[in-house]
Amino acid sequence: MACQAIPVQTTHLDEPLERYNYMSSICFCSPVAPDKYVVCIYLSNHNKEITTYLLENYLMNQQQPALRRRNIWTSILVCLTLLIGSSLSAVAQDDADIALLDRSAKAFTSVVKKASPAVVYIGVEKSVAGQQTNPLDFFNDPLFERFFGPQFRQQPHNKQQPRQYHQKGAGSGFIIASDGYILTNNHVVSDTDKITVRLDDEREFPAKVIGTDPQSDVALIKIDAKDLPVLPLGDSEKLQVGEWVIAIGSPFELSQSVTVGVVSAKGRNRVGIADYENFIQTDAAINPGNSGGPLLNIRGEVVGINTAIFSRSGGYMGIGFAIPINMAKSIKEQLISSGKVVRGWLGVMIQDMNEDLAKSFDLDNTKGVLVSEVTDGSPAQKAGLKQGDVIVSLNGAPLHNVADLRNKVAMTAPETDVTFGLIRDGKNKDITVTIGEQPSDMAKISSSPAKEDAYKTFGLSLQDLTPEVAKEFGYEEGQGVLIADVDPDSAAARVGLQSGQLIEEVNKKRVHSMDELKAALDASRNKNQVLFRVRAGEYSHYVVLRSE
């Protein structure tokens, strides 16, 4: 009779055997004298096949006593060696994983420990006027007199003076110079009467505004102090999507709160927060009060200024935006030197390319920015830029969209020569332009013709579909133009238009963006009437709007 190997499970634990290196036994019985030759060896489940082979080899030679004794001890030693080695390997792997997590945790805590002293809480106060109402004025209401007569009418009284109320707010900031310069957001400190800065060591200082830039939402303030800790400024251009980042600030006035996340995206624009947008998107938790605080890389360098969140509830929903520190650096230098920001100016009206436009201009792709209008006397006109030019690069760097061109021109110092690569009549061409200074009375550089009021006469507020907004309403990016708001007493309201609906056609012409919608309205023969095809969910319908 041949020898047999019979595995016997001896553990009585709830977890599966594969999860841990539990001991199990294999009993080998000799067919010659099963009551005398039974070997029971405890071993790791992972080494069962090797041990089985060794013990079967032993049983094949059990008729030779000397050989039998030697083989059994050899087999036992081999099994024990394998068992110990397997257990030690598993323990070593667990220890390595824990050590890796421990090093990561210590890396984060080290960055926070060094950075926190330079992060400040900013408290602001503002006085606002509020008119108190006299409850007796109710008796002078014409409706009241109609039902109850004039006998309750009150005598005119002296109008009360407006009462002053104090509004308080809070935000964050970070020290960039040991003599007290602090970077923050414009919306944190603009139009305030009093600014108080509280340091990490609980000292408080009054602060003054050195300069603000509402178009980028950057502000610079200063406190009267010396030898302050500072944060080093990094290079936001080197920041990669997926890289770890740390946000520090005072959400809900909870000073020195730390959150950790990754860079979700770069170059976010058309968010609607500022005129010049090139945001870093992160999933590090940013909440009210974090505005103005630093976004740090894992080396403890500032790569962004936490500015806003995308939220449907008012709280954190996993999408936060930070101003790239490279943009803030240029603005900061100008605010220190002159207290204001001077931007470059090209003098063109521009729009993004799409497939239809690309086909119309005989182009193979939608790369570049289309020049729809050139301002008289502008740097662009002097250099020879024309309507219909497609600008594809600036100083050799590709241009992706309207916002990309606007930001780069705006951050270029006036009187600087730049080279635009463009396509004109299907041919590549380079043109050198001397960038001018943005006119002081120009609130912002528009990316579309100045005739923006055509749709407003119907009581509509419209906006382009950003990827985030399109996802929220269940549309696709570029599917049409979103109705953001409808005036209650307007032509649009009377035909049933509502916010959240999508305009897909204007006078039977397909539109995908604000630029196309405005162009279609400008081309209308009857400026007082327009035909829209509007989508609400899965269905669309036509409506005719007539202005008053």
Beta strands, then each sheet from edge to edge (+ up, - down):
strand 1: 4-8
strand 2: 23-29
strand 3: 38-44
strand 4: 119-130
strand 5: 163-175
strand 6: 181-185
strand 7: 194-198
strand 8: 204-213
strand 9: 218-223
strand 10: 244-249
strand 11: 257-268
strand 12: 279-282
strand 13: 294-296
strand 14: 302-309
strand 15: 320-324
strand 16: 344-345
strand 17: 348-352
strand 18: 369-374
strand 19: 390-394
strand 20: 397-398
strand 21: 417-424
strand 22: 427-434
strand 23: 436-437
strand 24: 460-464
strand 25: 481-486
strand 26: 502-506
strand 27: 509-510
strand 28: 529-536
strand 29: 539-546
sheet 1: 1+ 2- 3+
sheet 2: 4+ 5- 6+ 9- 8+ 7- 4+
sheet 3: 10+ 11- 12+ 15- 14+ 13- 10+
sheet 4: 16+ 23-
sheet 5: 17+ 18- 19+ 20-
sheet 6: 17+ 18- 19+ 21- 22+
sheet 7: 24+ 25- 26+ 27-
sheet 8: 24+ 25- 26+ 28- 29+
end
